[in-house]
Amino acid sequence: MEDNPDVKAYINLCLENEYQLLNAENGQEGIDMAMEHTPDIIISDIMMPIKNGFELCETLKQDIKTNHIPIILLTAKASQEDKISGLSIGADAYLTKPFNKKELLIRVAQLIELRKTLQKKYNLDTNLSFTIHNSADNKNDEFINNVIETIQNNMEDPNFNAFYLARTLNLSESQLYRKLKALTNTSTAIFIRKIRLLKAKQLLKTTTLSISEIAYATGFNDPSWFSKAFKEEFDISPSDIRN
């Protein structure tokens, strides 16, 4: 978000060959666009009409739909006071104008790389306890744990899908999809299926329930389809788990 046409043109020139870009004329428009599109990263000048960069940052970092998005703030004067103000409301990086193309590209690449690190944290293949360690004040941890808990609470319902999960979390399906995709690199439907299958794997190891009973208990109407999905996910059949 940048209201200076020269700076906006320069940023677009720097990034247009590497990234898809959306442009906002003021801070409020930037907030609205971020809520609608959930971009991978946001670059905003501090001095913006209607809503300034600090207000934009604070609004987006407090909203569950957008609080995971890295935000770079641009400023003509990188005073210590400005930096502290930005960091206190969740800004991820500062760039002092004028900046060069290489500096901007490095900053953007670093923040996107941090996103990949975040995705590893929320990788269900390495978090079999169904609960992510909830760091203090980490809204993303809280969000993922809430998603997992909601799926578990509806585990036996074969009709519980992305629509009902989104509605339970007070999000639209597209907002939930983009949020989950950003944090886990997994679609909503696949995430739900993974939770079901992980629960099934746990039940196979810890109970004497039959494979059909476990299939129904984890929301699969068809035990044959359950076995096929299980084999695709874990590269081993449910029956082989017990052998």
C-alpha positions as CSV (number, residue, x, y, z in Angstrom):
1,M,0.0,0.0,0.0
2,E,1.6,3.2,-1.1
3,D,-0.1,6.5,-2.0
4,N,3.0,8.0,-3.7
5,P,2.7,7.1,-7.4
6,D,6.5,7.2,-7.9
7,V,7.2,4.9,-4.9
8,K,4.4,2.6,-5.9
9,A,5.7,2.4,-9.5
10,Y,9.2,1.6,-8.2
11,I,7.9,-1.2,-5.9
12,N,5.9,-2.7,-8.7
13,L,8.9,-2.5,-11.0
14,C,11.0,-4.3,-8.4
15,L,8.5,-7.1,-7.7
16,E,6.4,-7.6,-10.8
17,N,8.6,-10.3,-12.4
18,E,8.7,-12.3,-9.2
19,Y,5.3,-11.9,-7.7
20,Q,1.6,-11.2,-8.4
21,L,0.8,-7.8,-7.1
22,L,-2.3,-6.0,-5.7
23,N,-2.2,-2.2,-5.2
24,A,-4.2,-0.2,-2.7
25,E,-4.5,3.6,-2.7
26,N,-4.9,4.1,1.0
27,G,-4.7,2.2,4.3
28,Q,-8.4,1.3,4.6
29,E,-8.5,0.0,1.0
30,G,-5.4,-2.0,1.9
31,I,-7.1,-3.5,4.9
32,D,-10.2,-4.4,2.9
33,M,-8.1,-6.0,0.1
34,A,-6.0,-8.0,2.7
35,M,-9.2,-9.3,4.3
36,E,-10.6,-10.4,0.9
37,H,-7.4,-11.8,-0.8
38,T,-5.2,-12.9,2.1
39,P,-1.9,-12.0,0.3
40,D,1.4,-13.7,1.1
41,I,3.0,-10.5,2.2
42,I,2.1,-6.8,2.6
43,I,4.2,-3.8,2.0
44,S,2.8,-0.5,3.3
45,D,4.1,3.0,3.8
46,I,3.6,4.4,7.3
47,M,2.2,7.7,5.9
48,M,-1.1,6.6,4.2
49,P,-4.4,8.4,3.8
50,I,-7.5,7.3,5.9
51,K,-5.6,4.6,7.8
52,N,-1.9,4.9,8.2
53,G,0.6,2.0,8.2
54,F,0.5,1.6,11.9
55,E,-3.3,1.4,12.0
56,L,-3.3,-1.0,9.0
57,C,-0.7,-3.2,10.7
58,E,-2.5,-3.2,14.1
59,T,-5.9,-4.0,12.4
60,L,-4.5,-6.9,10.3
61,K,-2.4,-8.4,13.1
62,Q,-5.4,-8.5,15.5
63,D,-7.7,-10.3,13.0
64,I,-7.5,-14.1,12.8
65,K,-8.0,-14.0,9.0
66,T,-4.8,-12.0,8.4
67,N,-2.6,-12.0,11.5
68,H,-0.2,-14.5,9.9
69,I,0.6,-12.2,6.9
70,P,4.1,-10.7,7.2
71,I,4.0,-6.9,7.0
72,I,6.9,-4.6,5.8
73,L,6.5,-1.0,6.8
74,L,8.1,1.8,4.7
75,T,9.2,5.0,6.3
76,A,11.2,8.1,5.2
77,K,12.6,8.4,8.8
78,A,13.4,5.2,10.6
79,S,13.4,6.7,14.0
80,Q,13.7,4.5,17.1
81,E,10.3,5.6,18.2
82,D,8.7,4.6,14.8
83,K,10.4,1.2,14.9
84,I,9.3,0.5,18.5
85,S,5.7,1.5,17.5
86,G,5.7,-0.8,14.5
87,L,7.2,-3.7,16.3
88,S,4.8,-3.4,19.2
89,I,1.9,-3.9,16.9
90,G,3.4,-6.8,15.0
91,A,5.3,-5.3,12.0
92,D,7.8,-7.9,10.7
93,A,10.3,-5.6,9.0
94,Y,11.2,-2.0,8.2
95,L,12.6,-0.4,5.1
96,T,13.8,3.2,5.1
97,K,13.1,5.1,1.9
98,P,14.9,5.4,-0.5
99,F,15.7,1.7,-0.7
100,N,17.2,-0.3,-3.6
101,K,15.7,-3.2,-5.4
102,K,18.0,-5.8,-4.0
103,E,17.3,-4.8,-0.4
104,L,13.5,-5.1,-1.1
105,L,13.8,-8.5,-2.7
106,I,16.0,-9.8,0.1
107,R,13.5,-8.6,2.7
108,V,10.5,-10.2,0.9
109,A,12.4,-13.4,0.3
110,Q,13.4,-13.7,4.0
111,L,9.8,-13.3,5.2
112,I,8.5,-15.8,2.7
113,E,11.2,-18.2,3.9
114,L,9.9,-17.7,7.4
115,R,6.5,-18.7,6.2
116,K,8.0,-22.1,5.0
117,T,9.4,-22.5,8.5
118,L,6.0,-21.9,9.9
119,Q,4.5,-24.5,7.6
120,K,6.9,-27.1,8.9
121,K,5.8,-26.3,12.5
122,Y,2.2,-27.0,11.6
123,N,3.0,-30.1,9.5
124,L,0.6,-32.8,10.8
125,D,3.1,-35.5,9.8
126,T,5.4,-34.4,12.6
127,N,2.7,-33.4,15.1
128,L,0.9,-36.6,15.8
129,S,-0.4,-35.5,19.3
130,F,-3.1,-33.4,17.5
131,T,-2.0,-30.4,19.5
132,I,0.5,-27.8,18.5
133,H,2.6,-26.4,21.4
134,N,0.8,-23.2,22.1
135,S,3.3,-20.4,22.6
136,A,2.2,-17.4,24.7
137,D,0.1,-15.0,22.7
138,N,0.7,-16.9,19.4
139,K,-2.6,-16.5,17.6
140,N,-1.6,-18.9,14.9
141,D,-1.0,-21.7,17.4
142,E,-4.4,-20.9,18.9
143,F,-6.0,-21.0,15.5
144,I,-4.5,-24.4,14.4
145,N,-5.4,-26.0,17.8
146,N,-9.0,-24.6,17.4
147,V,-9.3,-26.1,13.9
148,I,-8.0,-29.5,15.1
149,E,-10.3,-29.5,18.2
150,T,-13.3,-28.6,16.0
151,I,-12.6,-31.4,13.6
152,Q,-12.1,-33.9,16.5
153,N,-15.4,-32.8,18.0
154,N,-17.2,-33.7,14.8
155,M,-15.0,-36.7,13.9
156,E,-17.9,-39.2,13.6
157,D,-20.0,-36.9,11.3
158,P,-19.2,-37.9,7.7
159,N,-20.9,-34.7,6.5
160,F,-18.6,-32.5,8.4
161,N,-16.6,-30.8,5.7
162,A,-14.9,-27.5,4.9
163,F,-18.2,-25.6,4.8
164,Y,-19.2,-26.6,8.3
165,L,-15.7,-26.1,9.7
166,A,-15.5,-22.6,8.2
167,R,-19.0,-21.8,9.6
168,T,-18.0,-23.1,13.1
169,L,-14.9,-20.8,13.0
170,N,-16.9,-17.8,11.8
171,L,-14.9,-17.7,8.5
172,S,-15.9,-18.0,4.9
173,E,-14.7,-21.1,3.1
174,S,-12.2,-19.1,1.1
175,Q,-10.8,-17.3,4.1
176,L,-10.3,-20.6,5.9
177,Y,-8.8,-22.2,2.9
178,R,-6.3,-19.3,2.4
179,K,-5.4,-19.2,6.1
180,L,-4.9,-23.0,6.4
181,K,-3.0,-23.0,3.1
182,A,-0.7,-20.2,4.3
183,L,0.0,-21.9,7.6
184,T,0.1,-25.6,6.6
185,N,0.5,-25.6,2.8
186,T,-2.6,-27.9,2.9
187,S,-6.1,-27.4,1.6
188,T,-9.0,-27.4,4.1
189,A,-10.4,-30.7,2.8
190,I,-7.0,-32.5,2.9
191,F,-6.4,-31.1,6.4
192,I,-9.7,-32.5,7.7
193,R,-9.0,-35.9,6.1
194,K,-5.5,-35.9,7.7
195,I,-7.0,-35.4,11.1
196,R,-9.5,-38.2,10.5
197,L,-6.8,-40.6,9.3
198,L,-4.4,-39.7,12.2
199,K,-7.2,-40.4,14.6
200,A,-7.9,-43.7,12.8
201,K,-4.2,-44.7,13.1
202,Q,-4.2,-43.9,16.8
203,L,-7.3,-46.1,17.3
204,L,-5.8,-48.9,15.3
205,K,-2.8,-48.9,17.7
206,T,-4.6,-48.4,21.0
207,T,-8.0,-50.1,20.7
208,T,-9.4,-53.5,19.6
209,L,-12.1,-51.9,17.5
210,S,-12.6,-53.5,14.0
211,I,-11.4,-51.6,11.0
212,S,-15.0,-51.0,10.0
213,E,-15.8,-49.6,13.4
214,I,-12.8,-47.3,13.2
215,A,-13.8,-46.1,9.7
216,Y,-17.2,-45.1,10.9
217,A,-15.8,-43.6,14.1
218,T,-13.6,-41.3,12.0
219,G,-16.3,-40.2,9.6
220,F,-15.8,-42.6,6.7
221,N,-19.1,-44.0,5.4
222,D,-17.3,-46.7,3.4
223,P,-14.7,-49.0,5.1
224,S,-13.2,-49.8,1.7
225,W,-12.7,-46.1,0.9
226,F,-11.3,-45.7,4.3
227,S,-8.7,-48.4,3.7
228,K,-7.8,-46.9,0.4
229,A,-7.4,-43.4,1.9
230,F,-5.4,-44.8,4.8
231,K,-3.0,-46.6,2.5
232,E,-2.5,-43.5,0.4
233,E,-1.8,-41.4,3.5
234,F,0.5,-43.7,5.4
235,D,1.7,-46.1,2.7
236,I,0.5,-49.0,4.8
237,S,-2.9,-50.7,5.0
238,P,-5.0,-50.5,8.3
239,S,-4.8,-54.3,8.6
240,D,-1.0,-54.2,8.4
241,I,-0.8,-51.7,11.2
242,R,-1.9,-54.5,13.6
243,N,0.2,-57.2,12.2
